[in-house]
Amino acid sequence: MRQVSTRRLRPLLAMAALFALVTACTDQQEDLAPVSSSAVVGHWAGDCGATLDVAKDGHFTFAGFPSGEGAHDERRLTGEGRWYLYQGGKDAPPPSLDLKYEKELLSLSFTRSSKGAVTAMRFEEEDRTCTFRRGK
């Protein structure tokens, strides 16, 4: 019987542990209830300096929001539009808050607690991210 050296065994064990962790997190996310509109309504402040106000009536306003045109585009958007909750699904993009601004669709992904509460929303552009947290 051939023995596996510990030098080769450690990376294999690390990969197996990482796979188990990712699988557990994926299963946990799938078991969470869909995000409700009450979870996103309110004032949100981004770590990029942007603000987002999500109203109950399906409208939003934002100021200083990243343009969504890529990491090298420094333009910021200020305006209003309509928002929608995208619930995702099997073999589909993950759930998101979708902002319809003029002819653009800007999507924010959710960060949720283990109990399913929305703790933050993330807008991602190529190599830059703006994380929004509920403001006061």
Helices and strands as residue ranges (DSSP letters): H 6-31, G 37-39, E 42-46, E 51-54, E 59-66, E 76-86, E 96-101, E 104-112, E 118-125, E 128-134
